[in-house]
Amino acid sequence: MANPVLVFSMVWGSVLALYLVGATDNLVPINSSGVFLILLNVLSIVLIYMLLMFGSRTVATDHVSELKHIESAGVYFKTLLFFWFIGTCFEVYVQKGFPLYWNIVGDGRLYTDFGIPSFHGVMNAMYLQAVTALAYIYFISPKKRYIVIASVLLFWPVMMLGRGIMLSAIIQIVAVFLLTRRLTLKAVIAVILSAFAAVFLFGYVGDLRQTENPFFYLVKPDFVEFFSAMPSGFLWFYVYLTSGMSNLFYNIETVEPAYSFGYSFYNMLPSAVKIWLGLEGRNDLFVFVDNNLNAATFYSGYISDFGVLGAFFIATIVQFFCCVAYVLAKKGKPWGVLSYAVAFQILIFSIFYDLFFILPVLFQFVLAVTYFLACRLRFRVVGN
């Protein structure tokens, strides 16, 4: 189930199916250009996967190697946890609290106000890699204390009222689970339960920000009763998942490409630099169907730069790197598993936003590569 072809195809296919249900008023008619682009990239990831996996094989890890991997992953986890904890305490001290506390005391600041620009992105990357490394250790060598530590760490996004970081952590944990465990009925049930837990928590954290779900005005009369009976997260998820595709269909045939890399690589600029240069927070030329919903899939920046054909090729490059990470993960090395957990998240969120060219996400790859290099260096020193 962690296979990148399955992930990309299932994500886009399932969202398209939800889109066809047409439960909200913001969904525009499907057009051939959008469907053609999606189908082309489904085909491209299939071809990339077949080429990379040709002659490749899954490496079975013996008990001694597993112990070494757990030891190195433990050092990696503790190192990241130390720096993340110190850095986060510093942020909390500088900003005199955190979003959940602000919400309780009526401070007035929003969750988006938390964090020192750029520095906060580094802290998020360290947090996500730490949680993912802990998941790897637990799934290889299950111990109750790891569950306790993970539960404490997963409470941090609630304190930040950060649903994005919470979903990222859950998705990367699921990726590690799928890579390290055999696909059994129990595993499938665990994944389904995790998905429902993510939906519930997503809605719960969202509702902490306001008294009611802000998207009920979009629900068509035939679906009001259904969404009223379900946990709030179901409407949050439905709207967020389908709104990106709606904005894609709405803009794909009308946007005039800028023919530059400015929109595709906009998020490569650190937040501190954007603030200093006074740049606006948009990485595309899209006109939103509803201004409250700014998701536009990972295609938005690519289409704004190079149109449909250019978007296909840039998306193919992203798919290539995700497939490479998967091949490395199948070799059984922990840094490969941790890298693909990030790629897995990129593929999942491709229906919503472009995470590949976002610095905090890319920095996770940097951390994983640093982990690999540190292990190689240690091996040479010990070997000599």
N, C-alpha and C positions, 0 to 999 in steps of 0.2 A: 504493500500500500504506500510505501515511501517512494516508489518509483516516480521519477519526475514526469514521465509521460502520463501516468495515471493521475498524478496530482494536478497537473495543468489542465488536462482534458476534463477531469471530474469537476474541478472548480468552475471552469467556464461553462461546461455543459449543465451543471446543476443550477448555476445562477441564471443561465438562459431559460431553463425550465421554470424557475421562479418568476422570471420576467414575463413569461407567457401567461402566467396566472393573472397578471394585471390587477393586483389588489390595491394599488394606489394610483392617484391621479397624475403623478409626475412622470409616468412612463410613456414615452413617445413611441410611435410605430417603428418597428424594426425595418432597417434598410439593407439592401444587398451589399453595399460597400463594407459595412460593419461586420456582417456575417462572413463575407469573403475573407476579410483580414483575420478574423478569429480562426476560421478553418485552415487558412494558410499556415498560421503559427502552430496549430495542432499538428499539421503535417510536418512542419520543420522540426519540431521537438522529437517527433517519432524518428525522423531520419538521423538527427544528431545522436540520439540515444543508440540507435542501431550501429552507427559508425564507431562510436566510442566503446560500446560494449562488445564489439566483435573481437574475439580472442581474449577478452578479459574474463576473469572469474572471481568469485567470492573466496576470500582467504579465510580458512578455518583457523581460529586462534586457540593455541594450547593453553593449559592452565598456568604455566610459568609466565607466558606472555601476558595473560590476563592480569596476573598479579602485578606485573611491571606497569601495565597500562593504568590499573587502578591507583597504584602509587604515584605515578606521574600526574594523573588527572587530579589526585588529591592535593598535590603541591600547587598545581595550576589553580584549582578552586580556592584554596586558602590564600594564595597570593592576590587573586582578583578580589576576593571578599574583603581582605584587609584594605586595599587601596580604595575600593568602592565605599566601604564603611567610613573611612576617614574623610573621603571627599564629600560624601552625602551629609555627614555631620557638619562639615564646613558650610555646605549650602544651606542647611537648616538654620545654622547659627547666623549666617549673613542675612537670610531672609526672615528671620524671627518666626520660624514655624514652617508648617507644610500645609498643603491645600485642605485636607480633612479638618485640621485644627482651625484654619481660617474659616471654614464653613461653619464649624460649631460655634465659634466666638463671634461670628458676623463681621469678620475683618473687611470683607468687600472685595478682596483680590480674587482673581479667577485661578483655576488650576494651571492655565497657560502662563501665568505670571511666575510660576515656580521654576527655579533653576538659574544658574549663571550661564549665559549664552555660550555655546560651544563646549564649555566645561561639562555642562549637564549632559550633553550628547555622549561624551566620553564615559561619564558615570553610568549612563543607561547601557552602553555597550558592555562595560565591565559587569554590570548587574546581570544582563542577559547571558553572557558567557559563563558567569559563575553558576547561575541557576541551571544552565544546560549541562555544565560539567558535573554538577551534583546529581542531576538526573542520570547521566551516563554511569557514574559510580554506583548509584542505587540499582539500576537495571542490570548491571554486571554482577554486583555483590549486594543483594538486598539486606538492609538493616533498618530497624525502626527509627533509629536516631536520624537517619537521612530524611525520612518523611517529616519528622518534627522540624528539622532545619529548613526544609523546603517550604513547609507550611508557614513558617515565620517569614521567610523571604518573600513568599507570594502575597503576604499581607501588605508589603510596601507599596505596590501599585494602588491598593485601596486607599492608603494614606495619602498618596499623590493624586487620587481621583483620576488616575491615568489608565483609561481602558485600553489604549493602544499598547502600552508597555505590558499590561496584564495579558492581553491576547498574544503578544509576541512571545512572552515567557511560556504560556501554555502551549502554543503551537510548536515551539522549539523542543519542549519536553516531549510532546507527542511524536515529533520527528525522531528523537533519540529512541523512544519506546519502539517505534516501528522498525528502526534499524537494528536494534539489539535483541528483540524478541521475535520468536516465530509467530506467524499469523495463525492463531487459534480462535475458536469461538469466544473464549475468555478475553483474548486480546481485542477482538472486534467490539465486544460489549464494553470493554474499558475505554476504547476510543469514542464510542457513541456516548457513553456517560460523560466523558471529558468534554465532548462537544456541547451537551446539554448544560453542563456546569458552566462552560464558557459563556453560553447564551444567557443564562440566569445572572451570572456575575456582571456581565456586560450591561444588562438592563438595570441591575441594582446600583452599580456605580454611577450609571448615567442618571438615574432617578435621584441620586443624592444631590445632584447639581440643581435640580428644579423639583417642583411639587408634583408634576405629571409629565407623561411622555409628550414631547413637543411635536411629534409627527402624526398625531391622531387626525389632524386636519386634512391629511393626505389620503386617509383610508376611504375607499369607496363604500357606499352604504351596504353592499352585499357582504362586506368583510368586517364590518364594525363589531358585530357580535362575536366573531371568532377571535379577533385581537383583544377584545375586552376580557374574554375568558382566559387567555393565555398570559403567562408571565410577560412583563414589559419588554424583556430582552428579545422576544420574537419579533416585535414590530421594529425595534432598533435594528436588528440584524437584517430583516427583510428590506427596510428602507436603505440602509447603508450598502448592502450588497447590490441591489438593483439600480440604485441611483447613479452609480458610476457607469453602468452599461447604458442607461438612459442618456446621460450626458455625451457618451461616445456616439450613439446613434444620432443624437441631435446636432452634433458638430462635424462629424467626419466628412460630410459632403460639402460643407460650406466654409471651413477654415482655409484661409490663404496662408500657406507655409512661409515662415520667415527665412528659410534656407540658411540657418546658422545652428550652432550647437548650444545656443544660449538657454533654451527652454529645457532641453534634455539634460543638461549638466548643471542647471541652476542650483539644485540642492547639494551640489558638490562644494559650494561655497559655505564656509563655516557661518553660523548664525551671527557671531560677533562681527564678521566682515560685512554681512548683509546690512546689519544695523548701522555700521559705520558709513557704508556707502549709500544708505537710505533707499535700498531696493525694496520693492513691494514683494509681498509674500505669495506671488503666483508663478508657477512654472509652466504655464500654458496660455494659449489664446482662446480657450473655450468660453462659450457663453453658457452659463448654467441654466438648466430648465427651471430649477428652483434655487434661489440664492442661499437658502439654508443648507443646501446639499452640494458640496464642492468636490465630492469624489468624482473622478473621471477616468478610472483605470490607469494602468501603467502606460497606455498608449498616448495619453494626452500631450505630454511634452514632445514625444517623438513625432506625432502628427503635426504639432505646431511648428516644428522645425523642418520636417521633410515630407509631409503628406503621408498618404497611405502606404506607398511603396517603401519610403524611408522608415516608417514605423515598423513595417514587417522585418526589415533587415536589422534594425537596432534591437527589436524584441528577440530576434533569432540569436544575436550575440549574447543577450542576457540568458537565454535558454541554454546556450552552449556552456557558459560558465557554471550554471546550475547542474548540468549533466556531468561536467568534469568533477564537481564536488561530490556528486553521487558515486562516481567510479572510485574516487579516493576513499569514500566512506565504506564501500563494499570490501575494501582491503583490510578492514578491521582495526585500523589505527584510530585512537581517540580523537586526534586533531582532524582527521577526515570526517568523523561522525559529527564533531562540533561545527565544522565548516558546512556540511550539508544541512545541518539543522537551520542555519541561516539561509541557505539557498531554498530550503523547503518553505520557510516563511515568505521569502520573496515571491515564490510561485503562488502560494496561497493568497497573498495580498495583491497579486497582479490584477485581480478583478476590481481592486479598490484604488490602489496608488502605486507609484513606482518606488519601490524600496531599494532597488539595486544601486541607484546613483545617489543614495542618501549617506552622508558621512558616518553617522553612528552605526549604520548597518555595515558599511564597508569596513569600519574599524573593528568589527567583530572578526572579519576575515584576517585583519592584521594581527589581532590577538591570537587567533588560531595558528597562523603561520609562525608567530613568535614562539608559541608553545612547541611547535614542531622543531624549530631551529634550536631551542633550548634543550630539547630531548636529544637531538643529534649531537650537540656540543658535549652534553654530559656523557653520551655513549662513547665518543672519541676519547674524552679525558679518562674515563674509567677503563676503556679498552687499552689505552696506552699505559 
